[in-house]
């Protein structure tokens, strides 16, 4: 068992601690594990002196225990993740254990005044992003807006009790993937992660504003959310085929047509057909401007039959025609 004890009081101290523990020769924000402990890395970015972005992306090759000590300041910790943890709430801390259970991705909100003990088992794949908001960042705003402060307190209070309802929206899921598993063909630098971290933080504030009742912030079944994402992944993998229709997609999701359609639109902010068409256009953009394929090759690959309709749809989405020379 490899044990690490830390807190979120200072991002620079935290970064230096893990460098000493894992990768003493590192000079970057990305700190790699020794292979006997894990395959992957931890990253620490400072969005501002009061807002931190932390990234975990690794597969554990040994049992790991993390002990996050509580601090006196009421900092807010937002934990976006796509791996499952089972939580046990105790008086002074949270006990969290890695689980093989499926999750489409969710978020929990914690108060840094409460500590946590996390057990990661050998073989576990950990993909998560944490955003730490220092109390010096939030306190001035909350003093002017008591209603928002109360909403955030409720969010923290129920974040673990209703953890399976704090699911990631489609936008949050995309931003999460871009942060934790960025495309290798894109430039990875400080601004890349900071920009996406800020956008992810914005989604949190919007979620807080949605708060309606203390006991049920998001009245959606997590198993059905998982089925929606399975359908989404199916559509993304079959862009070269004709759209199969909502009836068949709802059957794949084991849901009624109406329930599937409404939930899909709530999660993705677009209908299944709009989602499918947008993904085709995004794929065509990458094929034309990234891979250098011709319009004819792209149309054949993605099953477009009408060149004028394709060009018009492409322009409406990207404000550029597909045959323009960049």
HELIX and SHEET records of a PDB file:
HELIX    1   1 UNK A   11  UNK A   22  1                                  12    
HELIX    2   2 UNK A  135  UNK A  144  1                                  10    
HELIX    3   3 UNK A  146  UNK A  158  1                                  13    
HELIX    4   4 UNK A  163  UNK A  165  5                                   3    
HELIX    5   5 UNK A  170  UNK A  180  1                                  11    
HELIX    6   6 UNK A  190  UNK A  209  1                                  20    
HELIX    7   7 UNK A  222  UNK A  237  1                                  16    
HELIX    8   8 UNK A  246  UNK A  252  1                                   7    
HELIX    9   9 UNK A  257  UNK A  268  1                                  12    
HELIX   10  10 UNK A  272  UNK A  285  1                                  14    
HELIX   11  11 UNK A  286  UNK A  290  3                                   5    
HELIX   12  12 UNK A  295  UNK A  301  1                                   7    
HELIX   13  13 UNK A  307  UNK A  318  1                                  12    
SHEET    1   A 5 UNK A   2  UNK A   6  0                                        
SHEET    2   A 5 UNK A  64  UNK A  68  1                                        
SHEET    3   A 5 UNK A 115  UNK A 120 -1                                        
SHEET    4   A 5 UNK A  93  UNK A  99  1                                        
SHEET    5   A 5 UNK A  84  UNK A  89 -1                                        
SHEET    1   B 6 UNK A  30  UNK A  32  0                                        
SHEET    2   B 6 UNK A  38  UNK A  48 -1                                        
SHEET    3   B 6 UNK A  51  UNK A  60 -1                                        
SHEET    4   B 6 UNK A 125  UNK A 133 -1                                        
SHEET    5   B 6 UNK A  76  UNK A  81 -1                                        
SHEET    6   B 6 UNK A 106  UNK A 111 -1                                        
END                                                                             
